[in-house]
Amino acid sequence: MSTKIFVNLPVKDLDHSREFFTKLGYSFDPQFSDENAACLVISDSIYAMLLVEPFFRTFTRKEIADSSVSVEVILTLSADSREQVDELVDRALASGGSPAAEAQDHGHMYGRSFLDPDGHQWEIVWMDVSAAQEQG
């Protein structure tokens, strides 16, 4: 079995988070979803477990970071093209997300970022691998 990643993120309003990510074109695995959690399917091997904060707290002794003022992680996803980067980030912004930073355009690499409704920072990046190898 190949390694999969399950990123666990605390959310304030699970229904709102489900609606937001559904508008971005993602789906949820009902087998791992209930009133406390929603398993966001990003790819065959990448999942984000959106956990309501009281349930998230049962997995840690630490305080939950206040994502409106601090960042613990930046989630970066690859895209197949510059256009796909723009399409996904524009859809996120139109669906209630907010801008996280200015676009980064390095010619062979292009990325944009957004904050989801809970303030988690997501980056979408495209890279021309052959051009990056030539520069390296």
ABEGO torsion letter per residue (X at the ends): XBBBBBBBBBBABAAAAAAAAAAAGBBBBAAABBAABBBBBABAABBBBBBBAAAAAAABABBBBBAAABBABBBBBBBABAAAAAAAAAAAAAAGBBBABBBBBAGABBBBBBBBAAGBBBBBBBBBAAAAAAAX
